[in-house]
């Protein structure tokens, strides 16, 4: 994942929650916010690990479309598709 996308995602991902919930990550040298997010994206999703957005934020499809603009070339143009 490129650095710009990672910077945007870190603003939404509650890294403190993720690291507190999964204490085993410290043994894997996952300590920083960036490392926590990368772990979730690369491993946590397939391991069915839970996450939460910071400050109770919810999924924002506009933000998702901003991160993945290539979706529009596949006909995904709004939250209903």
N, C-alpha and C positions, 0 to 999 in steps of 0.2 A: 504494500500500500504506500502511495506517495506521501510525503511529509505534510503537504497541504491538507489532504483528506484526514490524516491522522490528527492534525491540530484541531480541525473542526469537530471530529468525533470525541476528542478528549473533553471538550466543553460540555458534552451531554452525558458521558459515561461516568457513573459514580464509582471511581476507582477505590475510594476508601471503603465503600460497602463491599466491593468485590474482594479486596485484600483481607478485610476483617472476616468475611464469611468463609473464605477458603484459605485457612492458615497454612495448608500444605504448599501453597505457592512460594512461601519464603524458602522452603527447602529446594525449590527450583530456581532460586535467585530472581524471583519476580518481586520487585520492591518498589519501583517507580510507577507513576501513573501511566506512562507510556508502555512500560512492560506489562502492566495489568491489562490494559486495553488490547495490546497485541496478543497476549495469552488468550483472552476471551475470544478474539476474532479467529485465531488460529487453532485453538484447542477447546476452549470453554463451550462454544456453541455445540460442537459434536459430542461433548461430554455432558450435555444438558445442564450446565451450570447456570445458576440464576444471575441476573444483573438487575440494576435499576438505574433510572435516569437521575441526574443530580436535581436536588430541590424539587422533587415531585413532578418534573417535566414529563410530558407524554410524547409519544411518537408524533413527529411532525413530517408529514409526507413532502412538504415543500423543501424542507431541509434535506431529506433523503434524495429528492430529485436533484438538488444542487450538488450533492456528493456524487451521484451517479447519473450524469446528464445523458449517458448513452441509452438509458431506459426509454427516452422519447423516440429514439430511432427504432425501438421495438414496439411502438404503439402505446406505450404507457405514458399517459399525459396528465393523469389526475389520480386522486386517491381511490377512485372507484374502479380502476382497471387492474 
